[in-house]
Amino acid sequence: MYELLILLIALAGLMIGAELIIKAALTIAEHYKISHAFIGLTLLTLGTNLPELVISVTGSVQRLRGIETSGLIIGDSIGSCFGQIGITMGIVGMFGVLTLTKRELSRDGVMMLASVALLFLAGLDGTLSRTDGLIFIAAYAIYFFLLYREEEVHEKFKSAPPLHFMRTILSISVGFAILIISSYAVLNNALYLADMWGISQSFIGIVLIGLGTSLPELALSWSSIRKRAVNLSVFNLIGSNIFDILFTLGVGSLISSFIVSEDLVRFDIPALFFFSLLVLLFFRRHMQLKKNEAFVLILLYVVYIGVKIYSL
């Protein structure tokens, strides 16, 4: 199982690379006193989803070279979304109190649902075309603009933490280098394992890679609990699901269109929509996630993975 070992090491490399970039992004955000909502929905979302983004771009380039990677790329995004609002949000909700305001629920929650619905509609014809990718990116750009317009950046920076420019740039550069190398290792070994085991790429993408690439969100969420900044976590998790679909798949399909399997359209994407809707309904009841509701999310995630394994 040499290839499986390399795959696991490469997934760890994705985490390390993302962690270096996340720390640099947080340093910049704290220096300029950017709000937790904006940090979680944008900067941290980009940082924690760099593994998925780099894998999507790498897979798209490989597809241009004649290597089929569609199932891995789309499966990774879907699996990561499930991991973020299932296992990660569930664990955080068991140990901390996650809250949302009505405005955040209607703005960010609805956008999360809309992104899954858009993926479903785009995949009905069996492909994610370059046109679909352009629509996805345009939708994310509009969402980002609305977030930016609401953000109030303070003009006084005297009491802000110092920003070590060269150290920050070095951290980002090394992080990106590790991400790129690890992404190639993840894709190549995942493709080999899917072929060797005789299972679909989408299964590997959802169950193995998707869970692995959602680990940065879990690490960040656990850190936010210890630092008593739990709400930073919920913004990051919701923002990550929006980013994973609209931007990650958007950029990938803009480079090279993807094939969307019938199983994804008939089961996995609708299941993700139901899961996302359930999360929002939980928050809507009390504007926070209760511990019993967090446990339900973990349980449903385990059931979903069990169904995927049983259907092999």
KOLTOR-638224 format. One record per atom (N, C-alpha, C, O): residue in three letters; x, y, z. Coordinates in steps of 0.001 Angstrom, whole numbers, plus 500000, padded with zeros to 6 digits. Layout:
<rs>
alaXYZ/...
</rs>
This chain:
<rs>
met500824498801500000/met500000500000500000/met500868501263500000/met500581502239500693/tyr501933501210499204/tyr502843502349499113/tyr502116503602498649/tyr502347504694499169/glu501227503437497655/glu500513504591497092/glu499577505228498112/glu499441506451498152/leu498925504397498944/leu498037504931499979/leu498838505722501007/leu498388506769501474/leu500027505226501363/leu500883505934502308/leu501299507299501743/leu501268508306502451/ile501683507322500477/ile502074508583499830/ile500892509542499787/ile501053510745499992/leu499700509002499518/leu498494509833499482/leu498245510489500841/leu497946511681500911/leu498369509712501917/leu498149510250503265/leu499199511302503626/leu498888512315504252/ile500451511045503222/ile501517512025503473/ile501245513304502692/ile501449514405503203/ala500785513157501453/ala500482514325500625/ala499320515127501197/ala499325516357501137/leu498313514430501756/leu497199515131502404/leu497698515921503611/leu497241517034503870/ala498649515327504352/ala499254516041505473/ala500009517271504969/ala500005518324505607/gly500661517117503804/gly501366518238503197/gly500415519363502826/gly500757520537502965/leu499231519017502359/leu498218520033502052/leu497842520809503310/leu497669522028503267/met497716520100504426/met497383520752505695/met498484521703506141/met498214522821506578/ile499736521245506026/ile500872522069506457/ile500974523326505602/ile501167524428506116/gly500842523146504289/gly500911524290503393/gly499806525294503659/gly500045526501503691/ala498587524786503853/ala497451525672504134/ala497628526386505468/ala497270527556505601/glu498187525677506468/glu498387526268507794/glu499351527452507730/glu499130528468508388/leu500410527326506948/leu501369528428506806/leu500711529661506206/leu500958530787506637/ile499866529429505203/ile499202530546504535/ile498129531150505434/ile497966532370505471/ile497396530307506160/ile496345530784507063/ile496941531704508140/ile496395532771508421/lys498066531281508739/lys498690532098509784/lys499108533454509239/lys498965534476509910/ala499630533453508008/ala500033534722507393/ala498824535607507132/ala498869536818507352/ala497737534992506658/ala496514535751506378/ala495928536343507653/ala495457537480507659/leu495960535558508741/leu495451536061510021/leu496285537227510551/leu495755538175511130/thr497595537138510341/thr498472538226510766/thr498111539522510046/thr498040540588510659/ile497886539416508746/ile497503540591507948/ile496150541125508409/ile495969542332508570/ala495200540209508618/ala493846540608509019/ala493838541291510375/ala493159542301510562/glu494600540739511332/glu494650541330512668/glu495335542699512646/glu494957543609513384/his496342542827511790/his497056544101511682/his496124545219511220/his496190546347511709/tyr495249544877510260/tyr494344545884509711/tyr492959545861510354/tyr492031546510509871/lys492824545102511457/lys491589545076512252/lys490347544752511412/lys489341545459511467/ile490439543696510655/ile489309543261509832/ile488380542402510684/ile488853541626511514/ser487071542527510493/ser486095541824511329/ser486174540312511179/ser486621539801510152/his485728539592512229/his485720538130512201/his484848537592511069/his485202536603510426/ala483722538233510827/ala482824537772509761/ala483526537843508418/ala483477536894507635/phe484177538964508148/phe484851539126506856/phe486052538196506749/phe486292537603505698/ile486813538068507852/ile487966537152507847/ile487505535726507564/ile488059535042506703/gly486476535282508306/gly486006533903508175/gly485450533597506805/gly485691532523506255/leu484696534550506243/leu484026534313504956/leu484937534510503753/leu484619534045502658/thr486066535192503937/thr486926535478502787/thr488355534974502994/thr488751533980502387/leu489133535650503846/leu490544535305503988/leu490769533880504480/leu491548533132503888/leu490084533501505566/leu490259532139506082/leu489646531105505150/leu490159529993505019/thr488554531474504509/thr487949530569503540/thr488926530266502421/thr489086529111502025/leu489585531305501906/leu490585531088500859/leu491732530234501384/leu492187529308500711/gly492197530551502591/gly493323529811503149/gly493029528344503391/gly493804527480502980/thr491912528052504056/thr491592526663504387/thr491141525855503173/thr491138524625503213/asn490756526544502088/asn490317525827500888/asn491348525841499773/asn491060525443498644/leu492547526299500096/leu493615526239499101/leu493908524803498648/leu494185524598497466/pro493857523785499551/pro494069522413499067/pro493093522035497955/pro493500521493496927/glu491799522323498160/glu490799522004497133/glu491040522807495855/glu490915522281494749/leu491387524090496020/leu491596524948494851/leu492800524484494037/leu492728524392492811/val493898524193494717/val495104523759494012/val494882522406493351/val495342522183492231/ile494180521498494030/ile493863520192493438/ile492978520376492204/ile493168519695491196/ser492007521301492281/ser491117521555491144/ser491895522076489935/ser491688521624488809/val492782523023490180/val493590523588489085/val494534522529488526/val494661522385487310/thr495194521789489414/thr496115520741488984/thr495381519669488173/thr495862519230487128/gly494219519259488666/gly493429518253487964/gly492946518743486607/gly492879517966485654/ser492610520022486513/ser492170520595485242/ser493297520574484216/ser493087520247483048/val494494520927484671/val495657520900483779/val495939519472483317/val496244519240482147/gln495836518518484241/gln496053517114483864/gln494988516636482886/gln495272515827482003/arg493763517134483038/arg492695516747482115/arg492972517285480717/arg492650516628479727/leu493561518465480625/leu493960519007479327/leu495013518127478659/leu495135518101477434/arg495774517404479489/arg496813516500478978/arg496276515106478672/arg497036514215478293/gly494964514918478836/gly494346513640478493/gly494135512697479654/gly493715511559479444/ile494412513130480882/ile494207512291482067/ile492867512677482705/ile492691513819483128/glu491935511745482776/glu490599512046483305/glu490638512184484827/glu491032511258485535/thr490227513345485315/thr490265513641486748/thr488944514219487260/thr488863514631488417/ser487913514255486420/ser486655514930486778/ser486064514425488087/ser485682515215488951/gly485989513092488230/gly485374512514489420/gly486101512899490697/gly485472513172491719/leu487433512922490638/leu488217513290491817/leu487981514746492209/leu487812515057493388/ile487969515642491210/ile487853517072491487/ile486479517403492075/ile486380518038493124/ile485413516962491382/ile484061517270491861/ile483780516532493168/ile483157517081494076/gly484245515284493258/gly484063514513494487/gly484767515158495663/gly484241515161496775/asp485965515710495429/asp486702516387496488/asp485921517588497012/asp485819517776498225/ser485373518398496120/ser484616519586496532/ser483369519200497322/ser483078519788498363/ile482632518200496817/ile481414517761497501/ile481752517125498850/ile481108517411499860/gly482762516266498854/gly483164515610500106/gly483664516599501136/gly483412516443502330/ser484381517626500671/ser484858518651501586/ser483702519439502183/ser483719519768503369/cys482686519745501356/cys481503520454501850/cys480790519646502927/cys480400520182503964/phe480624518348502669/phe480008517475503672/phe480825517456504960/phe480271517535506057/gly482151517349504818/gly483015517302505987/gly482953518571506815/gly482998518528508044/gln482847519722506117/gln482861521016506803/gln481598521278507605/gln481676521727508749/ile480421521000507016/ile479182521270507756/ile478633520029508455/ile477612520092509140/gly479319518905508275/gly478906517685508956/gly479790517412510152/gly479431517710511291/ile480945516843509880/ile481814516425510974/ile482451517619511696/ile482515517628512926/thr482928518635510942/thr483604519767511591/thr482631520644512367/thr482861520924513543/met481551521080511731/met480573521910512427/met479947521142513587/met479635521721514627/gly479766519843513400/gly479211519021514464/gly480124518975515678/gly479667519137516809/ile481426518752515443/ile482388518685516554/ile482483520029517267/ile482477520086518496/val482571521113516491/val482668522447517086/val481406522764517893/val481476523349518974/gly480247522365517346/gly478984522615518021/gly478832521837519321/gly478081522244520206/met479544520718519438/met479496519925520665/met480295520572521794/met480001520364522971/phe481316521364521422/phe482203521937522433/phe482097523453522564/phe482634524028523510/gly481420524099521634/gly481280525552521683/gly479895525958521205/gly479122525120520741/val479588527227521317/val478275527741520899/val478435528505519590/val479072529557519547/leu477852527966518531/leu477890528607517217/leu476622529431517030/leu475517528909517178/thr476770530702516708/thr475609531573516530/thr475674532300515192/thr476748532508514627/leu474498532679514702/leu474369533498513495/leu473266534525513724/leu472281534243514406/thr473431535697513163/thr472352536679513201/thr471395536402512043/thr471728535660511119/lys470202537003512100/lys469242536815511012/lys469807537298509685/lys469582536685508641/arg470541538402509736/arg471137538955508513/arg472167538000507930/arg472193537773506721/glu473020537436508790/glu474040536495508324/glu473408535221507793/glu473878534649506809/leu472334534775508450/leu471650533565508011/leu471021533761506634/leu471110532883505776/ser470383534917506426/ser469726535173505145/ser470734535461504039/ser470491535130502878/arg471856536070504388/arg472857536399503367/arg473758535206503046/arg473836534779501893/asp474430534673504050/asp475429533633503827/asp474803532240503717/asp475238531410502919/gly473771532002504536/gly473101530706504469/gly472400530488503149/gly472506529416502552/val471684531497502689/val470979531392501398/val471983531232500259/val471737530495499305/met473124531932500365/met474145531806499324/met474725530400499293/met475033529879498222/met474876529780500465/met475367528405500515/met474395527462499817/met474808526607499033/leu473093527618500103/leu472084526793499430/leu472061527051497930/leu471962526116497135/ala472153528319497546/ala472100528692496133/ala473273528097495363/ala473119527702494207/ser474445528030495995/ser475617527476495310/ser475430525989495010/ser475811525514493940/val474837525251495965/val474581523819495737/val473526523642494641/val473652522766493786/ala472492524475494674/ala471444524418493644/ala472021524729492273/ala471651524097491284/leu472916525689492208/leu473542526049490939/leu474400524905490404/leu474424524656489199/leu475100524211491295/leu475896523048490891/leu474998521958490328/leu475327521334489319/phe473855521728490985/phe472906520716490506/phe472391521053489109/phe472375520199488222/leu471974522291488921/leu471443522710487624/leu472504522634486528/leu472227522211485406/ala473717523049486872/ala474796523029485882/ala475179521602485494/ala475601521350484366/gly475028520660486450/gly475441519283486195/gly474378518409485554/gly474643517246485250/leu473179518944485343/leu472098518140484765/leu472423517611483376/leu471959516538482992/asp473222518367482621/asp473581517916481274/asp474814517017481266/asp475298516628480203/gly475323516687482460/gly476453515768482557/gly477822516412482465/gly478832515709482473/thr477877517735482379/thr479166518416482301/thr479144519728483085/thr478097520347483271/leu480321520127483532/leu480536521488484015/leu481393522160482952/leu482602521937482888/ser480772522970482132/ser481461523580481001/ser482224524830481415/ser482132525282482557/arg482972525375480479/arg483675526634480740/arg482675527762480991/arg482938528665481785/thr481548527708480323/thr480498528708480562/thr479971528602481981/thr479773529613482656/asp479743527360482437/asp479317527146483825/asp480352527698484798/asp480005528329485796/gly481632527454484496/gly482701527951485352/gly482694529464485440/gly482911530034486510/leu482447530108484320/leu482388531571484292/leu481222532087485128/leu481355533085485836/ile480080531407485045/ile478899531784485839/ile479187531608487325/ile478821532459488136/phe479844530502487684/phe480187530231489089/phe481081531342489644/phe480826531876490724/ile482117531679488901/ile483063532702489359/ile482377534062489453/ile482625534814490395/ala481521534383488489/ala480789535659488516/ala479891535732489746/ala479797536777490389/ala479222534610490076/ala478350534573491254/ala479160534786492521/ala478729535504493424/tyr480343534162492595/tyr481180534344493787/tyr481715535769493870/tyr481828536330494960/ala482045536355492721/ala482553537727492705/ala481499538708493223/ala481823539638493961/ile480249538498492838/ile479156539357493320/ile478999539210494830/ile478846540197495550/tyr479040537966495298/tyr478929537695496740/tyr480075538357497502/tyr479858538975498545/phe481294538227496981/phe482461538823497624/phe482334540352497666/phe482679540982498666/phe481845540931496589/phe481673542385496535/phe480681542858497596/phe480890543890498235/leu479599542096497780/leu478608542463498793/leu479210542395500198/leu478927543242501045/leu480045541377500434/leu480717541266501728/leu481674542439501944/leu481706543039503018/tyr482439542749500926/tyr483421543824501029/tyr482753545172501273/tyr483259545999502031/arg481620545382500627/arg480914546654500763/arg480408546852502190/arg480306547983502665/glu480093545752502869/glu479590545844504234/glu480707545943505275/glu480467546293506431/glu481926545628504846/glu483046545609505792/glu483507547027506122/glu483678547863505234/glu483703547279507405/glu484211548579507852/glu485635548393508363/glu485863547782509407/val486572548923507617/val487976548828508012/val488369550101508731/val488186551195508199/his488909549973509940/his489277551137510737/his490487551842510139/his491339551214509510/glu490548553131510340/glu491631553917509779/glu492822554019510731/glu493935554319510301/lys492592553770512020/lys493672553897512992/lys494331552545513209/lys493680551597513648/phe495603552453512907/phe496312551183512998/phe497381551183514101/phe498162550237514201/lys497420552242514933/lys498511552377515886/lys498563551238516887/lys499651550801517262/ser497404550744517330/ser497377549686518343/ser497316548299517724/ser497169547307518438/ala497427548220516412/ala497345546933515729/ala498633546142515936/ala499697546731516125/pro498545544790515902/pro499745543970516016/pro500711544290514885/pro500269544627513787/pro502020544195515120/pro502983544518514057/pro502919543519512919/pro502602542348513126/leu503221543985511717/leu503205543126510540/leu504629542956510031/leu505225543904509520/his505183541738510168/his506520541435509677/his506404541007508212/his506104539853507905/phe506648541957507332/phe506342541771505915/phe507095540587505303/phe506473539722504687/met508413540534505459/met509211539487504815/met508859538107505362/met508777537135504611/arg508649538027506692/arg508288536741507292/arg506934536263506768/arg506740535073506517/thr506006537197506607/thr504675536863506098/thr504748536379504660/thr504119535382504305/ile505517537083503826/ile505678536694502420/ile506342535329502305/ile505944534510501476/leu507355535081503137/leu508047533792503121/leu507108532664503503/leu507129531600502885/ser506281532890504523/ser505322531880504967/ser504337531539503850/ser504024530372503619/ile503859532563503168/ile502913532347502067/ile503585531600500916/ile502991530688500342/ser504805531976500578/ser505524531356499459/ser505806529878499721/ser505569529030498861/val506318529577500924/val506610528186501277/val505320527371501327/val505285526221500887/gly504258527978501867/gly502960527296501928/gly502454526912500563/gly501984525793500362/phe502545527842499609/phe502091527556498248/phe502942526465497597/phe502409525605496896/ala504245526492497820/ala505126525479497241/ala504758524082497742/ala504695523133496961/ile504515523964499052/ile504120522672499631/ile502771522230499073/ile502578521053498769/leu501834523176498938/leu500513522858498404/leu500594522293496992/leu499957521286496682/ile501370522937496147/ile501460522523494742/ile502067521130494618/ile501545520284493891/ile503170520891495326/ile503821519575495282/ile502887518495495829/ile502769517415495250/ser502225518796496951/ser501328517821497590/ser500115517520496718/ser499646516383496681/ser499596518546496006/ser498402518344495187/ser498667517354494054/ser497821516516493743/tyr499854517458493439/tyr500213516503492386/tyr500304515090492947/tyr499855514136492311/ala500882514954494131/ala501010513639494758/ala499634513067495107/ala499392511875494917/val498733513912495615/val497381513469495948/val496664512963494704/val496105511866494714/leu496674513742493647/leu495954513368492424/leu496509512092491803/leu495751511179491477/asn497815512024491639/asn498415510869490971/asn498167509578491737/asn497840508553491139/asn498320509621493051/asn498127508405493846/asn496657508054494006/asn496311506876494087/ala495775509070494053/ala494336508798494125/ala493851508146492845/ala493038507222492889/leu494339508616491705/leu493973508014490423/leu494430506559490367/leu493700505693489887/tyr495631506296490854/tyr496164504937490858/tyr495327504018491751/tyr495006502893491368/leu494974504514492955/leu494191503697493883/leu492796503412493351/leu492292502299493500/ala492162504411492727/ala490831504208492157/ala490866503125491092/ala489965502289491016/asp491905503142490273/asp492049502136489214/asp492386500775489800/asp491848499762489353/met493261500734490787/met493691499467491381/met492552498793492142/met492378497577492063/trp491771499598492885/trp490666499055493672/trp489395498861492850/trp488449498222493311/gly489369499406491641/gly488193499274490782/gly486984500041491277/gly485852499590491104/ile487208501201491893/ile486103502032492372/ile486139503385491677/ile487146503761491076/ser485034504109491768/ser484920505366491039/ser485815506455491627/ser486113506460492821/gln486233507373490763/gln487020508515491219/gln486228509363492216/gln486782509874493190/ser484920509505491958/ser484102510352492829/ser484053509801494251/ser483996510572495209/phe484075508465494401/phe484083507864495736/phe485374508227496467/phe485344508645497625/ile486506508063495783/ile487789508437496377/ile487788509924496728/ile488260510321497794/gly487249510745495815/gly487223512188496028/gly486386512578497235/gly486800513408498044/ile485200511973497354/ile484277512333498444/ile484745511786499785/ile484837512528500763/val485040510495499835/val485293509830501115/val486704510069501643/val486891510308502836/leu487695510007500756/leu489083510082501216/leu489673511484501077/leu490092512095502061/ile489699511986499837/ile490320513304499606/ile489464514418500208/ile489990515357500806/gly488133514309500049/gly487248515341500573/gly487393515511502075/gly487446516634502578/leu487456514393502792/leu487649514462504243/leu489028515015504573/leu489183515825505486/gly490032514563503814/gly491399515022504070/gly491576516509503850/gly492239517177504643/thr490983517046502766/thr491154518469502471/thr490273519359503343/thr490434520579503339/ser489338518759504095/ser488540519560505034/ser489178519608506416/ser488651520254507321/leu490317518924506584/leu491005518924507878/leu491519520308508291/leu491511520608509485/pro491971521173507355/pro492369522524507788/pro491239523275508491/pro491478523999509458/glu489999523101508000/glu488857523738508667/glu488664523185510073/glu488344523928511001/leu488859521877510228/leu488719521260511548/leu489790521786512500/leu489504522105513655/ala491033521875512004/ala492118522384512838/ala491867523839513229/ala492075524226514379/leu491420524636512267/leu491141526044512551/leu489985526187513533/leu490030527020514439/ser488944525367513349/ser487775525429514225/ser488144525059515652/ser487682525692516602/trp488975524035515803/trp489402523631517145/trp490230524731517793/trp490119524991518991/ser491060525370516982/ser491862526488517491/ser490968527654517911/ser491245528325518904/ser489898527892517155/ser488985529000517479/ser488252528749518794/ser487922529693519511/ile487994527467519116/ile487364527124520395/ile488308527486521537/ile487892528093522524/arg489586527110521398/arg490577527371522451/arg490822528867522638/arg491109529327523743/lys490704529624521538/lys490944531068521606/lys489666531864521854/lys489669533094521811/arg488563531138522116/arg487268531751522387/arg486823532697521265/arg486316533793521503/ala487036532225520042/ala486571532976518866/ala485782532013517992/ala486042531877516796/val484799531339518622/val484071530258517969/val483333530738516723/val483240529998515744/asn482810531960516740/asn482059532437515593/asn482914532570514349/asn482401532531513231/leu484221532729514537/leu485131532744513404/leu485019531432512644/leu485160531392511422/ser484763530360513384/ser484653529029512804/ser483419528886511932/ser483515528387510811/val482249529316512426/val481016529132511664/val481044529939510372/val480541529484509345/phe481632531144510416/phe481753531933509191/phe482669531237508195/phe482404531226506993/asn483749530656508708/asn484689529960507839/asn484054528730507191/asn484269528468506007/leu483266527973507973/leu482670526741507449/leu481617527031506385/leu481587526370505347/ile480764528003506632/ile479756528377505634/ile480432528976504406/ile480091528646503270/gly481405529869504654/gly482127530474503547/gly482882529450502725/gly482995529595501508/ser483406528409503377/ser484156527365502679/ser483269526579501724/ser483696526231500623/asn482033526296502138/asn481124525565501262/asn480771526380500022/asn480668525837498922/ile480587527687500206/ile480312528566499071/ile481528528603498145/ile481398528492496926/phe482699528760498737/phe483947528866497970/phe484251527577497217/phe484619527611496043/asp484095526424497902/asp484417525129497302/asp483644524872496018/asp484173524299495066/ile482395525301496003/ile481559525053494823/ile481747526139493770/ile482079525842492622/leu481538527388494155/leu481530528464493168/leu482921528807492650/leu483111528942491441/phe483891528949493538/phe485209529392493087/phe486111528225492686/phe486711528237491611/thr486203527210493563/thr487089526075493269/thr486675525354491989/thr487493525174491086/leu485407524938491905/leu484930524265490695/leu484826525241489529/leu484996524855488373/gly484543526512489836/gly484463527514488784/gly485792527696488074/gly485848527685486845/val486861527863488840/val488194528029488258/val488612526767487506/val489138526840486395/gly488371525603488128/gly488747524343487485/gly488050524118486158/gly488691523778485163/ser486729524308486140/ser485975524072484902/ser486234525154483861/ser486000524935482672/leu486714526317484290/leu487084527361483335/leu488354526963482582/leu488528527314481415/ile489232526231483255/ile490457525735482609/ile490134524554481697/ile490555524506480541/ser489377523606482245/ser488986522422481475/ser487650521925482003/ser487515521663483199/ser486680521795481141/ser485352521350481577/ser485439519982482251/ser486328519187481947/phe484499519715483176/phe484467518454483914/phe483256517620483518/phe482223518154483113/ile483395516310483640/ile482267515394483456/ile481607515178484821/ile482285514868485801/val480276515343484878/val479531515141486118/val478792513810486007/val477910513662485162/ser479141512845486848/ser478529511517486759/ser477065511559487195/ser476647512450487934/glu476301510581486725/glu474871510508487048/glu474639510314488542/glu473672510837489095/asp475535509553489204/asp475398509321490648/asp475491510620491441/asp474771510813492420/leu476372511494491015/leu476529512774491711/leu475265513615491595/leu474830514234492566/val474678513634490401/val473479514446490168/val472265513846490863/val471420514577491381/arg472174512538490878/arg470990511877491441/arg471045511732492958/arg470002511724493612/phe472247511618493529/phe472321511349494966/phe473156512377495748/phe472646513025496662/asp474424512520495390/asp475347513285496239/asp475027514776496303/asp475021515355497390/ile474764515403495169/ile474465516842495183/ile473125517120495873/ile473058518034496695/pro472041516363495573/pro470801516561496347/pro470986516320497844/pro470404517027498667/ala471804515311498198/ala472066515035499620/ala472777516220500271/ala472486516577501413/leu473704516824499541/leu474410518000500064/leu473449519177500250/leu473568519931501216/phe472496519334499322/phe471503520402499447/phe470643520178500695/phe470402521111501460/phe470184518946500897/phe469381518616502078/phe470179518874503354/phe469658519442504314/phe471432518460503362/phe472302518638504526/phe472474520122504840/phe472393520532505998/ser472710520919503806/ser472898522364503978/ser471622523013504500/ser471667523880505372/leu470480522585503957/leu469192523119504389/leu468936522788505852/leu468444523626506609/leu469271521564506246/leu469079521142507636/leu469908521999508585/leu469425522402509643/val471154522277508211/val472020523129509032/val471383524497509242/val471368525015510359/leu470859525081508172/leu470244526412508264/leu468959526387509095/leu468668527337509823/leu468195525303508986/leu466978525176509791/leu467321525068511277/leu466617525620512122/phe468409524352511591/phe468865524267512978/phe469198525656513515/phe468780526022514613/phe469952526424512735/phe470322527773513163/phe469107528690513259/phe469048529557514130/arg468149528503512374/arg466989529396512329/arg466111529274513577/arg465438530236513949/arg466108528100514233/arg465253527866515401/arg465642528756516578/arg464779529366517209/his466923528829516870/his467374529600518034/his468496530576517675/his469081531205518557/met468792530701516382/met469918531507515896/met471245530992516444/met472223531735516521/gln471273529733516819/gln472501529063517247/gln472341527558517072/gln471229527051516921/leu473465526858517095/leu473445525406516935/leu473539524754518312/leu474525524924519030/lys472484523999518668/lys472455523299519957/lys473328522040519889/lys473632521535518808/lys473723521548521069/lys474601520379521119/lys473935519134520531/lys474588518344519850/asn472633518958520792/asn471952517782520231/asn471856517877518707/asn471907516861518014/glu471717519101518190/glu471677519301516742/glu473057519051516122/glu473167518508515023/ala474099519455516841/ala475468519201516381/ala475728517700516304/ala476388517224515381/phe475203516958517282/phe475359515496517270/phe474639514885516070/phe475141513943515457/val473467515418515734/val472713514937514570/val473526515131513291/val473522514263512419/leu474219516257513175/leu475040516522511991/leu476150515476511858/leu476401514961510768/ile476814515166512981/ile477869514151512952/ile477291512795512559/ile477870512078511743/leu476148512451513144/leu475504511164512871/leu475114511052511397/leu475339510013510776/leu474535512107510836/leu474123512083509436/leu475325511982508498/leu475252511341507449/tyr476426512618508881/tyr477643512511508068/tyr478141511062508056/tyr478526510542507008/val478132510421509215/val478558509018509304/val477632508132508475/val478093507212507800/val476318508409508523/val475349507638507733/val475622507822506244/val475601506858505478/tyr475876509055505841/tyr476146509339504425/tyr477373508568503937/tyr477333507939502880/ile478460508615504705/ile479681507882504330/ile479404506372504309/ile479906505649503449/gly478594505912505275/gly478226504495505306/gly477455504079504056/gly477687502998503513/val476544504929503601/val475786504652502383/val476718504588501184/val476560503729500317/lys477700505502501130/lys478654505510500016/lys479456504213499998/lys479662503625498936/ile479912503762501175/ile480698502528501241/ile479828501320500890/ile480267500428500164/tyr478584501293501410/tyr477685500172501149/tyr477333500035499663/tyr477110498932499165/ser477290501185498963/ser476887501175497556/ser478008500780496607/ser477794500706495397/leu479205500524497142/leu480324500122496281/leu480040498793495575/leu480876498308494813/
</rs>
